[in-house]
């Protein structure tokens, strides 16, 4: 899927970018506002977002943070000045790349092409495990062919279980493997995430629970 959403409130920049992307054959839509962009992105029809940081309603960072709760598509930020962009924040939010204004639209097109190529390679790398399909490169998991909208830790948790169906993972081991870089965890972190994960799986099939609880031992994925 190569439809691109450009979120940019400065019309001169937007026009130049739209022209460059469309000249390359990319079906490119344009949004001036962050909230409207999120609404469009929820449709799932887009393969990449070019996202201005300074928008009139909410910031590009806010858009990215919200986007990451339901999508893993590549995000390229546009930022006013090189020094302004907070790389760490951008990366934490799941940005794939950024360009400082003024930039060459041709350079942007080159980066868009590179990102799309990467996500298309990832597209073909699905591993099937029972009713699950896992794309490790794209960090996506499908259940009965429906894409699960997972948070970072839900994803890591399910990916760990999927790696060895039937194997029991203790809470301690899951904490060590998955939350090693987190600092706001407590005794209930694993259980809480199992709960939200189960709720998402139930949203697709309410009748079965593929995650098994082993009292005093931990969790496994039913083999
Ligand atoms: Ca702006």
Boltz pocket constraint, residues with backbone or C-beta under 6 A from the ligand:
constraints:
  - pocket:
      binder: B
      contacts: [[A, 8], [A, 9], [A, 10], [A, 52], [A, 53], [A, 54], [A, 55]]
      max_distance: 6.0
